[in-house]
């Protein structure tokens, strides 16, 4: 399970990408502050995860974004997912200068942008609808493959001494 959000023109969106299928998208209409992110976790993300997973079946991963590092967020995750989350000051520390090998960074955001921006959208409402549509249409088999290919991406990163290797995919 991974956590991330990306800013598209006029939109901030969060998705989670466990191997069983996409969680989200969840859209933010305002700046993503610490309380806004914590609310997302409490009201949507954790309940969505609990529908499909037992707590011992996954680790929750979030990057080092300031909202993810806030004490209230860390306290919440420590309470709800003890020893089962990766992040700044988490049970497993998120590595500084991470090479972004997660399925979200390596696959999802580029995939969605390619699909969504294949045509122009005149309004933010149309852009949101296109994001939702494309998220719904991602095949579970593709998500499963991308999640389980992280081992090979890590190996490629090691073989390239941490240098660019995305074009070798």
DSSP file (Angstrom, degrees, kcal/mol; ACC not computed):
  #  RESIDUE AA STRUCTURE BP1 BP2  ACC     N-H-->O    O-->H-N    N-H-->O    O-->H-N    TCO  KAPPA ALPHA  PHI   PSI    X-CA   Y-CA   Z-CA
    1    1 A X              0   0    0      0, 0.0    60,-1.5     0, 0.0     2,-0.3   0.000 360.0 360.0 360.0 128.2    0.0    0.0    0.0
    2    2 A X  B     -a   61   0A   0     58,-0.2    15,-1.0     2,-0.0     2,-0.4  -0.920 360.0-151.1-128.2 155.0    1.4    3.3   -1.0
    3    3 A X  E     +D   16   0B   0     58,-1.9    60,-0.5    -2,-0.3     2,-0.3  -0.951  29.6 132.7-125.4 140.8    0.3    6.8   -0.5
    4    4 A X  E     -D   15   0B   0     11,-0.9    11,-2.0    -2,-0.4     2,-0.3  -0.949  28.5-154.9-173.2 159.3    0.9    9.9   -2.6
    5    5 A X  E     -D   14   0B   0     -2,-0.3     2,-0.4     9,-0.2     9,-0.2  -0.984   9.3-157.8-140.8 157.1   -0.7   12.8   -4.2
    6    6 A X  E     -D   13   0B   0      7,-2.0     7,-2.1    -2,-0.3     2,-0.7  -0.970  17.9-125.4-134.2 147.0    0.2   14.9   -7.2
    7    7 A X  E     -D   12   0B   0     -2,-0.4     2,-0.3     5,-0.2     5,-0.2  -0.842  27.8-179.7 -96.9 120.7   -0.7   18.4   -8.2
    8    8 A X  E >   -D   11   0B   0      3,-3.2     3,-2.8    -2,-0.7     2,-0.2  -0.744  54.5 -64.9-105.8 161.9   -2.2   18.7  -11.6
    9    9 A X  T 3  S-     0   0    0      1,-0.3     3,-0.1    -2,-0.3    -1,-0.1  -0.277 123.5  -8.6 -52.2 112.3   -3.2   22.1  -12.9
   10   10 A X  T 3  S+     0   0    0     -2,-0.2     2,-0.4     1,-0.1    -1,-0.3   0.428 125.4  83.2  82.3  -1.3   -6.0   23.2  -10.6
   11   11 A X  E <   -D    8   0B   0     -3,-2.8    -3,-3.2     2,-0.0     2,-0.5  -0.995  52.6-164.8-140.8 139.0   -6.3   19.9   -8.9
   12   12 A X  E     -DE   7  28B   0     16,-0.9    16,-2.6    -2,-0.4     2,-0.4  -0.996  23.9-177.2-117.4 128.9   -4.6   18.0   -6.1
   13   13 A X  E     -DE   6  27B   0     -7,-2.1    -7,-2.0    -2,-0.5     2,-0.4  -0.955  15.1-156.6-131.5 144.4   -5.4   14.3   -6.0
   14   14 A X  E     +DE   5  26B   0     12,-2.8    12,-2.4    -2,-0.4    11,-0.5  -0.953  14.9 174.1-119.0 138.8   -4.4   11.4   -3.7
   15   15 A X  E     -DE   4  24B   0    -11,-2.0   -11,-0.9    -2,-0.4     2,-0.4  -0.987  18.5-150.5-138.2 150.0   -4.4    7.8   -4.7
   16   16 A X  E     -DE   3  23B   0      7,-2.7     7,-2.8    -2,-0.3     2,-0.3  -0.918   9.8-157.2-113.5 147.6   -3.3    4.6   -2.9
   17   17 A X  E     + E   0  22B   0    -15,-1.0     5,-0.2    -2,-0.4     2,-0.2  -0.630  20.0 164.0-132.6  77.2   -2.0    1.7   -4.8
   18   18 A X  E >   - E   0  21B   0      3,-0.8     3,-1.6    -2,-0.3   129,-0.1  -0.491  53.0-105.9 -80.3 164.3   -2.2   -1.7   -3.2
   19   19 A X  T 3  S+     0   0    0      1,-0.3     3,-0.1    -2,-0.2   128,-0.1   0.702 116.4  62.9 -65.4 -18.8   -1.8   -4.7   -5.4
   20   20 A X  T 3  S-     0   0    0      1,-0.3    -1,-0.3   123,-0.1     2,-0.2   0.581 121.1 -61.8 -84.2  -9.2   -5.6   -5.5   -5.1
   21   21 A X  E <   -E   18   0B   0     -3,-1.6    -3,-0.8   122,-0.1    -1,-0.3  -0.654  65.7 -54.2 142.4 161.7   -6.6   -2.3   -6.9
   22   22 A X  E     -E   17   0B   0     -2,-0.2     2,-0.5   113,-0.2    -5,-0.2  -0.329  36.2-150.4 -68.2 139.9   -6.5    1.5   -6.7
   23   23 A X  E     -E   16   0B   0     -7,-2.8    -7,-2.7    -2,-0.1     2,-0.2  -0.970  53.2 -41.3-107.7 122.9   -7.8    3.4   -3.7
   24   24 A X  E     -E   15   0B   0     -2,-0.5    -9,-0.1     1,-0.3     2,-0.1  -0.690  21.6-133.7 109.6-167.0   -9.2    6.8   -4.7
   25   25 A X  E     -     0   0B   0    -11,-0.5     2,-0.5    -2,-0.2    -1,-0.3   0.374  40.5-178.7 -81.4 151.7   -8.9    9.1   -6.3
   26   26 A X  E     -E   14   0B   0    -12,-2.4   -12,-2.8    -3,-0.2     2,-0.3  -0.985  13.8-149.1-116.9 130.5   -9.6   11.6   -3.6
   27   27 A X  E     -E   13   0B   0     -2,-0.5     2,-0.4   -14,-0.2   -14,-0.2  -0.758   3.9-149.6-105.0 146.5   -9.5   15.3   -4.6
   28   28 A X  E     -E   12   0B   0    -16,-2.6   -16,-0.9    -2,-0.3     4,-0.1  -0.947   6.4-168.9-111.9 132.7   -8.6   18.3   -2.5
   29   29 A X  S    S+     0   0    0     -2,-0.4     2,-0.2   -18,-0.1    -1,-0.1   0.530  75.1  30.0 -95.2  -8.2  -10.2   21.6   -3.2
   30   30 A X  S    S-     0   0    0      1,-0.1   -18,-0.1   -18,-0.1    -2,-0.0  -0.753 108.6 -52.3-136.4-178.1   -7.8   23.6   -1.0
   31   31 A X        -     0   0    0     -2,-0.2     2,-1.2     1,-0.1    -2,-0.1  -0.320  57.1-115.7 -58.8 139.7   -4.2   23.4    0.2
   32   32 A X        +     0   0    0     -4,-0.1     2,-0.1     4,-0.1    35,-0.1  -0.691  46.3 176.0 -83.4  98.6   -3.3   20.1    1.7
   33   33 A X     >  -     0   0    0     -2,-1.2     4,-2.6     1,-0.1     5,-0.2  -0.433  46.4 -95.9 -94.0 173.2   -2.6   21.0    5.3
   34   34 A X  H  > S+     0   0    0      1,-0.2     4,-2.6     2,-0.2     5,-0.2   0.938 125.5  45.2 -56.3 -50.4   -1.7   18.7    8.1
   35   35 A X  H  > S+     0   0    0      1,-0.2     4,-2.4     2,-0.2    -1,-0.2   0.874 112.2  52.5 -63.9 -35.0   -5.4   18.5    9.4
   36   36 A X  H  > S+     0   0    0      2,-0.2     4,-2.0     1,-0.2    -1,-0.2   0.923 112.1  45.1 -65.4 -43.6   -6.7   18.1    5.9
   37   37 A X  H  X S+     0   0    0     -4,-2.6     4,-2.2     2,-0.2    -2,-0.2   0.921 112.3  51.1 -66.7 -43.5   -4.4   15.1    5.2
   38   38 A X  H  X S+     0   0    0     -4,-2.6     4,-2.7    -5,-0.2     5,-0.2   0.911 109.1  51.8 -59.7 -42.3   -5.1   13.6    8.6
   39   39 A X  H  X S+     0   0    0     -4,-2.4     4,-3.1     1,-0.2     5,-0.4   0.905 106.9  53.4 -60.9 -41.7   -8.9   13.9    7.9
   40   40 A X  H  X>S+     0   0    0     -4,-2.0     5,-2.3     1,-0.2     4,-2.1   0.931 111.4  46.1 -57.7 -46.3   -8.3   12.1    4.6
   41   41 A X  I  <>S+     0   0    0     -4,-2.2     5,-2.4     3,-0.2     6,-0.4   0.940 118.0  42.0 -61.1 -47.9   -6.6    9.2    6.4
   42   42 A X  I  <5S+     0   0    0     -4,-2.7     5,-0.2     1,-0.2    -2,-0.2   0.898 123.5  34.1 -69.3 -42.3   -9.2    9.0    9.1
   43   43 A X  I  <5S+     0   0    0     -4,-3.1    -3,-0.2    -5,-0.2    -1,-0.2   0.780 136.0   4.0 -88.6 -27.9  -12.3    9.3    7.0
   44   44 A X  I  X5S+     0   0    0     -4,-2.1     4,-2.1    -5,-0.4    -3,-0.2   0.749 119.5  50.8-126.0 -51.2  -11.4    7.7    3.7
   45   45 A X  I  ><S+     0   0    0     -5,-2.3     4,-2.6     2,-0.2     5,-0.2   0.969 112.3  41.5 -67.5 -56.9   -8.0    5.9    3.4
   46   46 A X  H  ><S+     0   0    0     -5,-2.4     4,-2.5     1,-0.2    -1,-0.2   0.919 116.2  49.9 -61.8 -44.5   -8.0    3.7    6.5
   47   47 A X  H  > S+     0   0    0     -6,-0.4     4,-1.0    -5,-0.2    -1,-0.2   0.901 111.8  49.8 -59.6 -37.6  -11.6    2.7    6.0
   48   48 A X  H  X S+     0   0    0     -4,-2.1     4,-0.7     1,-0.2     3,-0.4   0.911 111.4  48.3 -65.0 -41.6  -10.9    1.8    2.4
   49   49 A X  H >X S+     0   0    0     -4,-2.6     4,-2.2     1,-0.2     3,-1.2   0.919 107.0  56.0 -63.7 -43.3   -7.9   -0.2    3.3
   50   50 A X  H 3< S+     0   0    0     -4,-2.5    -1,-0.2     1,-0.3    -2,-0.2   0.741  97.6  64.0 -64.7 -22.7   -9.8   -2.1    6.0
   51   51 A X  H 3< S+     0   0    0     -4,-1.0    -1,-0.3    -3,-0.4    -2,-0.2   0.842 119.2  22.0 -66.3 -32.3  -12.4   -3.2    3.4
   52   52 A X  H << S+     0   0    0     -3,-1.2     2,-0.4    -4,-0.7    -2,-0.2   0.610 119.7  49.1-112.3 -16.7   -9.8   -5.2    1.5
   53   53 A X     <  -     0   0    0     -4,-2.2     2,-0.3    -5,-0.1    -1,-0.1  -0.932  62.7-133.1-133.5 148.2   -7.0   -6.0    3.9
   54   54 A X    >   -     0   0    0     -2,-0.4     3,-2.5     1,-0.1     4,-0.3  -0.744  41.9-111.3 -85.8 148.1   -6.3   -7.3    7.3
   55   55 A X  G >  S+     0   0    0     -2,-0.3     3,-0.9     1,-0.3    -1,-0.1   0.808 117.0  55.1 -54.5 -32.2   -3.8   -5.1    9.2
   56   56 A X  G 3  S+     0   0    0      1,-0.2    -1,-0.3     3,-0.0     3,-0.0   0.497  94.4  72.2 -80.9  -0.5   -1.0   -7.7    9.1
   57   57 A X  G <  S+     0   0    0     -3,-2.5     2,-0.3     1,-0.0    -1,-0.2   0.541 102.4  23.1 -89.6  -7.8   -1.3   -8.0    5.3
   58   58 A X    <   -     0   0    0     -3,-0.9     2,-0.4    -4,-0.3    -1,-0.0  -0.963  58.7-133.0-152.2 164.1    0.3   -4.7    4.3
   59   59 A X        -     0   0    0     -2,-0.3     2,-0.6   -58,-0.0    26,-0.2  -0.970  28.4-132.5-115.2 139.3    2.5   -1.8    5.2
   60   60 A X  E     - b   0  85A   0     24,-2.9    26,-3.5    -2,-0.4     2,-0.5  -0.839  25.2-162.9 -93.2 124.8    1.3    1.7    4.6
   61   61 A X  E     +ab   2  86A   0    -60,-1.5   -58,-1.9    -2,-0.6     2,-0.3  -0.921  15.8 167.3-113.8 129.5    3.9    3.8    2.8
   62   62 A X        -     0   0    0     24,-2.5    26,-0.1    -2,-0.5   -58,-0.1  -0.990  29.2-123.6-135.2 149.4    4.0    7.5    2.6
   63   63 A X        -     0   0    0    -60,-0.5    25,-0.5    -2,-0.3    31,-0.1   0.053  40.8 -83.9 -79.7-166.6    6.8    9.8    1.5
   64   64 A X  S    S+     0   0    0     31,-0.1     5,-0.1    23,-0.1    -1,-0.1   0.136  70.1 145.4 -91.4  20.9    8.4   12.6    3.4
   65   65 A X    >>  -     0   0    0      1,-0.1     4,-1.1     3,-0.1     3,-1.0  -0.273  60.8-116.6 -56.8 143.8    6.0   15.3    2.5
   66   66 A X  H >> S+     0   0    0      1,-0.3     4,-0.7     2,-0.2     3,-0.6   0.851 114.7  55.6 -53.4 -38.3    5.5   17.8    5.5
   67   67 A X  H 34 S+     0   0    0      1,-0.2     3,-0.5     2,-0.2    -1,-0.3   0.844 106.2  51.9 -64.6 -31.8    1.9   16.8    5.9
   68   68 A X  H <4 S+     0   0    0     -3,-1.0    -1,-0.2     1,-0.2    -2,-0.2   0.738 108.4  52.2 -73.7 -22.9    2.8   13.2    6.3
   69   69 A X  H << S+     0   0    0     -4,-1.1    -1,-0.2    -3,-0.6    -2,-0.2   0.549  77.7 124.2 -92.2 -10.4    5.4   14.0    8.9
   70   70 A X     X  -     0   0    0     -4,-0.7     4,-2.5    -3,-0.5     3,-0.4  -0.200  69.8-122.2 -56.7 142.7    3.1   16.0   11.2
   71   71 A X  H  > S+     0   0    0      1,-0.2     4,-2.6     2,-0.2     5,-0.2   0.842 111.1  53.1 -58.0 -37.4    3.0   14.7   14.8
   72   72 A X  H  > S+     0   0    0      2,-0.2     4,-2.2     1,-0.2    -1,-0.2   0.880 110.4  47.8 -67.6 -36.5   -0.8   14.2   14.7
   73   73 A X  H  > S+     0   0    0     -3,-0.4     4,-2.6     2,-0.2    -2,-0.2   0.937 114.0  46.3 -66.6 -47.2   -0.5   12.1   11.5
   74   74 A X  H  X S+     0   0    0     -4,-2.5     4,-2.6     1,-0.2    -2,-0.2   0.896 112.7  50.4 -63.5 -39.8    2.3   10.0   12.9
   75   75 A X  H  X S+     0   0    0     -4,-2.6     4,-2.0    -5,-0.2    -1,-0.2   0.914 110.9  49.3 -63.8 -43.0    0.4    9.5   16.2
   76   76 A X  H  X S+     0   0    0     -4,-2.2     4,-2.6     2,-0.2     5,-0.3   0.943 113.5  45.5 -60.9 -48.5   -2.7    8.4   14.3
   77   77 A X  H  X S+     0   0    0     -4,-2.6     4,-2.8     1,-0.2     7,-0.2   0.882 110.5  53.8 -65.6 -37.9   -0.7    5.9   12.2
   78   78 A X  H  < S+     0   0    0     -4,-2.6    -1,-0.2    -5,-0.2    -2,-0.2   0.889 114.5  42.8 -61.0 -37.8    1.2    4.6   15.3
   79   79 A X  H  < S+     0   0    0     -4,-2.0     3,-0.3    -5,-0.2    -2,-0.2   0.881 123.9  33.1 -76.0 -39.0   -2.2    4.0   17.0
   80   80 A X  H  < S+     0   0    0     -4,-2.6    -3,-0.2     1,-0.2    -2,-0.2   0.779 133.7  25.1 -91.6 -28.7   -4.0    2.5   14.0
   81   81 A X  S >< S-     0   0    0     -4,-2.8     3,-2.3    -5,-0.3    -1,-0.2  -0.466  78.2-169.4-132.7  60.9   -1.1    0.7   12.3
   82   82 A X  T 3  S-     0   0    0     -3,-0.3    -4,-0.1     1,-0.3    -3,-0.1  -0.310  77.8  -6.3 -59.5 130.0    1.5    0.0   14.9
   83   83 A X  T 3  S+     0   0    0      1,-0.1    -1,-0.3     2,-0.1    -5,-0.1   0.696 116.6  94.8  60.9  21.9    4.7   -1.2   13.3
   84   84 A X    <   +     0   0    0     -3,-2.3   -24,-2.9    -7,-0.2     2,-0.4   0.108  63.4  80.7-130.3  21.8    3.0   -1.3    9.9
   85   85 A X  E     -b   60   0A   0    -26,-0.2     7,-1.7    -4,-0.2     6,-0.6  -0.984  55.3-152.5-135.9 148.9    3.8    2.1    8.3
   86   86 A X  E     +bc  61  92A   0    -26,-3.5   -24,-2.5    -2,-0.4     2,-0.3  -0.952  45.4  98.1-116.5 128.9    6.8    3.5    6.4
   87   87 A X  E >  S- c   0  93A   0      5,-2.1     3,-2.7    -2,-0.5     7,-0.7  -0.966  78.8 -34.6 174.4 179.1    7.4    7.3    6.5
   88   88 A X  T 3  S-     0   0    0    -25,-0.5     3,-0.1     1,-0.3     5,-0.1  -0.432 133.5  -3.5 -60.0 120.1    9.5   10.0    8.1
   89   89 A X  T 3  S+     0   0    0     -2,-0.3    -1,-0.3     1,-0.2     4,-0.1   0.697 107.0 136.8  65.1  23.1    9.8    8.9   11.7
   90   90 A X  S <  S-     0   0    0     -3,-2.7    -1,-0.2     2,-0.3    -4,-0.1  -0.253  78.9 -88.1 -84.0 180.0    7.7    5.9   11.1
   91   91 A X  S    S+     0   0    0     -6,-0.6     2,-0.5     1,-0.2    -5,-0.2   0.912 129.4  33.6 -55.5 -43.0    8.3    2.4   12.2
   92   92 A X  E    S-c   86   0A   0     -7,-1.7    -5,-2.1    -4,-0.0    -2,-0.3  -0.979 100.3-125.7-111.4 123.7   10.3    2.0    9.0
   93   93 A X  E     -c   87   0A   0     -2,-0.5     2,-0.4    -7,-0.2    -5,-0.2  -0.486  17.9-123.1 -71.9 130.8   12.0    5.3    8.1
   94   94 A X        -     0   0    0     -7,-0.7    -5,-0.1    -2,-0.2     2,-0.1  -0.608  38.3-111.0 -70.2 128.1   11.3    6.6    4.6
   95   95 A X    >   -     0   0    0     -2,-0.4     3,-0.9     1,-0.1   -31,-0.1  -0.380  26.0-119.8 -68.8 133.4   14.7    6.9    2.9
   96   96 A X  T 3  S+     0   0    0      1,-0.2     3,-0.1    -2,-0.1    -1,-0.1  -0.411  98.6  17.6 -65.9 148.5   15.9   10.4    2.2
   97   97 A X  T 3  S-     0   0    0      1,-0.2    -1,-0.2    -2,-0.1    -2,-0.1   0.889  90.6-167.7  55.8  41.3   16.6   11.1   -1.5
   98   98 A X    <   -     0   0    0     -3,-0.9    -1,-0.2     1,-0.1    -2,-0.0  -0.300  26.6-129.5 -59.1 140.8   14.5    8.0   -2.3
   99   99 A X        -     0   0    0     -3,-0.1    -1,-0.1     1,-0.1    -3,-0.0   0.366  39.8-119.5 -76.5   8.8   14.8    7.0   -6.0
  100  100 A X        +     0   0    0      1,-0.1    -1,-0.1     5,-0.0    -2,-0.0   0.953  58.0 153.5  54.8  58.9   11.0    6.9   -6.3
  101  101 A X        +     0   0    0      4,-0.1    -1,-0.1     5,-0.1    52,-0.1   0.381  29.9 118.6 -96.2   1.9   10.7    3.2   -7.2
  102  102 A X  S  > S-     0   0    0      1,-0.1     4,-3.1    51,-0.1     5,-0.4  -0.293  78.8-112.5 -67.9 155.5    7.2    2.9   -5.8
  103  103 A X  H  >>S+     0   0    0      1,-0.2     5,-2.3     2,-0.2     4,-1.7   0.810 116.6  55.7 -59.0 -29.8    4.4    1.9   -8.2
  104  104 A X  I  4>S+     0   0    0      3,-0.2     5,-2.2     2,-0.2     6,-0.3   0.957 116.1  34.5 -66.5 -49.1    2.8    5.4   -7.7
  105  105 A X  I  45S+     0   0    0      1,-0.2     5,-0.3     3,-0.2    -2,-0.2   0.906 125.8  40.0 -72.2 -41.8    5.9    7.2   -8.8
  106  106 A X  I  <5S+     0   0    0     -4,-3.1    -3,-0.2     3,-0.1    -1,-0.2   0.754 136.7   2.3 -82.4 -25.1    7.2    4.8  -11.3
  107  107 A X  I  X5S+     0   0    0     -4,-1.7     4,-2.6    -5,-0.4    -3,-0.2   0.710 117.0  53.5-125.0 -64.5    3.9    3.9  -12.9
  108  108 A X  I  ><S+     0   0    0     -5,-2.3     4,-3.2     1,-0.2     5,-0.3   0.872 106.1  46.2 -60.1 -51.9    0.6    5.5  -11.8
  109  109 A X  H  ><S+     0   0    0     -5,-2.2     4,-2.3     1,-0.2    -1,-0.2   0.913 118.0  43.2 -63.4 -42.2    1.2    9.3  -12.1
  110  110 A X  H  > S+     0   0    0     -6,-0.3     4,-2.5    -5,-0.3    -1,-0.2   0.915 114.8  50.5 -65.5 -42.3    2.8    9.0  -15.5
  111  111 A X  H  X S+     0   0    0     -4,-2.6     4,-2.2     2,-0.2    -2,-0.2   0.937 112.6  46.0 -59.8 -49.1    0.2    6.6  -16.7
  112  112 A X  H  X S+     0   0    0     -4,-3.2     4,-3.5    -5,-0.2     5,-0.3   0.917 111.9  50.6 -63.2 -43.4   -2.7    8.8  -15.6
  113  113 A X  H  X S+     0   0    0     -4,-2.3     4,-2.5    -5,-0.3    -1,-0.2   0.915 109.8  50.9 -62.4 -41.6   -1.2   11.9  -17.0
  114  114 A X  H  < S+     0   0    0     -4,-2.5    -1,-0.2    -5,-0.2    -2,-0.2   0.930 117.8  39.2 -59.4 -44.7   -0.7   10.2  -20.4
  115  115 A X  H >< S+     0   0    0     -4,-2.2     3,-1.1    -5,-0.2     4,-0.2   0.941 119.3  44.4 -70.8 -48.7   -4.3    9.0  -20.4
  116  116 A X  H >< S+     0   0    0     -4,-3.5     3,-0.9     1,-0.3    -3,-0.2   0.895 115.3  46.7 -67.5 -41.4   -5.9   12.2  -19.0
  117  117 A X  T 3< S+     0   0    0     -4,-2.5    -1,-0.3    -5,-0.3    -2,-0.2   0.299  79.9  99.2 -88.2  11.6   -3.9   14.6  -21.1
  118  118 A X  T <  S+     0   0    0     -3,-1.1     2,-0.3    -4,-0.1    -1,-0.2   0.745  97.3  25.9 -65.3 -21.8   -4.5   12.7  -24.3
  119  119 A X  S <  S-     0   0    0     -3,-0.9     2,-0.2    -4,-0.2    -1,-0.1  -0.977  95.0-103.6-137.9 155.3   -7.2   15.3  -24.9
  120  120 A X        -     0   0    0     -2,-0.3     2,-0.5    -3,-0.0    -3,-0.0  -0.478  26.0-151.0 -78.2 146.1   -7.7   18.8  -23.6
  121  121 A X        -     0   0    0     -2,-0.2     6,-0.1     1,-0.1    -1,-0.0  -0.981   4.4-158.4-120.5 126.8  -10.1   19.6  -20.8
  122  122 A X  S    S+     0   0    0     -2,-0.5     2,-0.3     2,-0.0    -1,-0.1   0.750  73.9  30.1 -77.1 -24.9  -11.8   23.0  -20.7
  123  123 A X  S  > S-     0   0    0      1,-0.1     4,-2.0     0, 0.0     5,-0.1  -0.884  76.5-117.0-134.2 162.8  -12.7   23.0  -17.0
  124  124 A X  H  > S+     0   0    0     -2,-0.3     4,-2.9     2,-0.2     5,-0.2   0.851 116.3  58.7 -64.2 -35.1  -11.4   21.6  -13.8
  125  125 A X  H  > S+     0   0    0      1,-0.2     4,-2.2     2,-0.2    -1,-0.2   0.920 107.2  46.2 -61.1 -44.0  -14.7   19.6  -13.5
  126  126 A X  H  > S+     0   0    0      2,-0.2     4,-2.3     1,-0.2    -1,-0.2   0.893 111.9  51.5 -65.0 -39.7  -13.9   17.9  -16.9
  127  127 A X  H  X S+     0   0    0     -4,-2.0     4,-2.3     2,-0.2    -2,-0.2   0.926 110.3  48.5 -63.9 -45.0  -10.3   17.2  -15.7
  128  128 A X  H  X S+     0   0    0     -4,-2.9     4,-2.7     1,-0.2    -2,-0.2   0.920 111.2  50.5 -59.5 -44.2  -11.6   15.7  -12.5
  129  129 A X  H  X S+     0   0    0     -4,-2.2     4,-2.6     1,-0.2    -1,-0.2   0.891 109.8  50.6 -63.0 -39.0  -14.1   13.5  -14.4
  130  130 A X  H  X S+     0   0    0     -4,-2.3     4,-2.6     2,-0.2    -1,-0.2   0.902 110.4  49.4 -65.9 -40.5  -11.3   12.4  -16.7
  131  131 A X  H  X S+     0   0    0     -4,-2.3     4,-2.5     2,-0.2    -2,-0.2   0.943 112.6  47.3 -62.7 -47.7   -9.1   11.4  -13.8
  132  132 A X  H  X S+     0   0    0     -4,-2.7     4,-2.2     1,-0.2    -2,-0.2   0.921 112.7  49.9 -59.5 -44.2  -11.9    9.5  -12.2
  133  133 A X  H  X S+     0   0    0     -4,-2.6     4,-1.4     1,-0.2    -2,-0.2   0.937 112.7  45.4 -60.6 -48.5  -12.7    7.7  -15.4
  134  134 A X  H  < S+     0   0    0     -4,-2.6     4,-0.5     1,-0.2    -1,-0.2   0.869 111.2  53.2 -67.1 -36.3   -9.1    6.7  -16.1
  135  135 A X  H >< S+     0   0    0     -4,-2.5     3,-0.9     1,-0.2    -1,-0.2   0.909 109.0  50.1 -62.8 -40.9   -8.6    5.5  -12.5
  136  136 A X  H 3< S+     0   0    0     -4,-2.2    -1,-0.2     1,-0.2    -2,-0.2   0.811 109.1  52.8 -65.7 -30.4  -11.7    3.3  -12.8
  137  137 A X  T 3< S+     0   0    0     -4,-1.4     2,-0.4    -5,-0.2    -1,-0.2   0.433  75.6 114.7 -91.5   0.4  -10.4    1.8  -16.1
  138  138 A X  S <  S-     0   0    0     -3,-0.9  -116,-0.2    -4,-0.5     2,-0.1  -0.594  72.5-119.6 -71.9 125.2   -7.0    0.7  -14.9
  139  139 A X     >  -     0   0    0     -2,-0.4     4,-2.0     1,-0.1     3,-0.4  -0.398   7.4-134.1 -67.6 137.4   -7.0   -3.1  -15.1
  140  140 A X  H  > S+     0   0    0      1,-0.2     4,-3.0     2,-0.2     5,-0.2   0.858 107.1  58.5 -57.7 -36.2   -6.4   -4.9  -11.8
  141  141 A X  H  > S+     0   0    0      2,-0.2     4,-2.5     1,-0.2    -1,-0.2   0.886 105.5  49.1 -62.5 -38.6   -3.9   -7.1  -13.6
  142  142 A X  H  > S+     0   0    0     -3,-0.4     4,-2.6     2,-0.2    -2,-0.2   0.922 112.5  47.3 -66.8 -44.3   -1.8   -4.1  -14.6
  143  143 A X  H  X S+     0   0    0     -4,-2.0     4,-2.6     2,-0.2     5,-0.2   0.934 112.3  50.1 -60.8 -46.5   -1.9   -2.7  -11.0
  144  144 A X  H  X S+     0   0    0     -4,-3.0     4,-2.2     1,-0.2    -2,-0.2   0.932 111.8  48.2 -58.1 -47.5   -0.9   -6.1   -9.6
  145  145 A X  H  X S+     0   0    0     -4,-2.5     4,-0.9     1,-0.2    -1,-0.2   0.928 112.4  48.0 -59.7 -46.9    2.0   -6.4  -12.1
  146  146 A X  H  < S+     0   0    0     -4,-2.6     3,-0.4     1,-0.2    -1,-0.2   0.882 111.4  50.4 -65.2 -38.3    3.3   -2.9  -11.3
  147  147 A X  H >< S+     0   0    0     -4,-2.6     3,-0.9     1,-0.2    -1,-0.2   0.901 114.1  43.9 -66.3 -39.5    3.1   -3.5   -7.5
  148  148 A X  H >< S+     0   0    0     -4,-2.2     3,-0.5     1,-0.2     4,-0.3   0.538 100.1  70.7 -85.7  -4.8    5.0   -6.8   -7.7
  149  149 A X  T 3X  +     0   0    0     -4,-0.9     4,-2.0    -3,-0.4    -1,-0.2   0.420  68.7  96.4 -88.1   3.6    7.6   -5.4  -10.2
  150  150 A X  H <> S+     0   0    0     -3,-0.9     4,-2.6     1,-0.2    -1,-0.2   0.853  77.9  59.0 -61.2 -33.2    9.2   -3.3   -7.4
  151  151 A X  H <> S+     0   0    0     -3,-0.5     4,-2.1     1,-0.2    -1,-0.2   0.931 107.0  45.4 -61.2 -45.6   11.7   -6.0   -6.8
  152  152 A X  H  > S+     0   0    0     -4,-0.3     4,-2.5     2,-0.2    -1,-0.2   0.867 111.2  53.5 -68.3 -34.3   13.0   -5.8  -10.3
  153  153 A X  H  X S+     0   0    0     -4,-2.0     4,-2.4     2,-0.2    -2,-0.2   0.914 108.9  49.2 -64.7 -41.1   13.0   -2.0  -10.2
  154  154 A X  H  X S+     0   0    0     -4,-2.6     4,-2.2     2,-0.2    -2,-0.2   0.913 111.3  49.7 -62.5 -41.6   15.2   -2.1   -7.1
  155  155 A X  H  X S+     0   0    0     -4,-2.1     4,-2.5     2,-0.2    -2,-0.2   0.914 110.3  49.7 -63.6 -43.1   17.5   -4.6   -8.8
  156  156 A X  H  X S+     0   0    0     -4,-2.5     4,-1.8     1,-0.2    -1,-0.2   0.900 108.9  53.1 -61.5 -40.6   17.8   -2.3  -11.9
  157  157 A X  H  <>S+     0   0    0     -4,-2.4     5,-3.0     1,-0.2     6,-0.3   0.914 110.6  47.0 -60.9 -43.4   18.5    0.6   -9.6
  158  158 A X  H ><5S+     0   0    0     -4,-2.2     3,-1.6     1,-0.2    -2,-0.2   0.917 110.5  52.0 -63.9 -43.8   21.3   -1.3   -8.0
  159  159 A X  H 3<5S+     0   0    0     -4,-2.5    -1,-0.2     1,-0.3    -2,-0.2   0.799 111.7  47.1 -64.4 -28.4   22.7   -2.4  -11.3
  160  160 A X  T ><5S-     0   0    0     -4,-1.8     3,-2.1    -5,-0.2    -1,-0.3   0.250 112.9-118.5 -95.9  11.9   22.8    1.2  -12.6
  161  161 A X  T < 5S-     0   0    0     -3,-1.6    -3,-0.2     1,-0.3    -2,-0.1   0.846  74.0 -53.9  53.0  36.5   24.4    2.4   -9.3
  162  162 A X  T 3 <S+     0   0    0     -5,-3.0    -1,-0.3     1,-0.2    -4,-0.1   0.467 107.1 132.9  81.8   0.9   21.4    4.6   -8.7
  163  163 A X    <   -     0   0    0     -3,-2.1    -1,-0.2    -6,-0.3    -3,-0.1  -0.294  69.8 -65.1 -80.6 169.9   21.5    6.3  -12.1
  164  164 A X        +     0   0    0      1,-0.1    -1,-0.2    -3,-0.1    -2,-0.0  -0.240  59.5 153.3 -54.2 133.5   18.6    6.8  -14.4
  165  165 A X    >   +     0   0    0     -3,-0.1     3,-2.2     2,-0.0     4,-0.2   0.297  35.7 108.9-144.1   5.9   17.2    3.6  -15.7
  166  166 A X  G >  S+     0   0    0      1,-0.3     3,-1.4     2,-0.2    -2,-0.0   0.841  78.0  58.9 -57.8 -35.1   13.5    4.3  -16.5
  167  167 A X  G 3  S+     0   0    0      1,-0.3    -1,-0.3     2,-0.1    -2,-0.0   0.606  96.6  64.0 -70.8  -9.8   14.2    4.1  -20.2
  168  168 A X  G <         0   0    0     -3,-2.2    -1,-0.3     1,-0.2    -2,-0.2   0.455 360.0 360.0 -90.5  -1.9   15.4    0.5  -19.8
  169  169 A X    <         0   0    0     -3,-1.4    -1,-0.2    -4,-0.2    -2,-0.1   0.457 360.0 360.0 -59.9 360.0   12.0   -0.6  -18.6
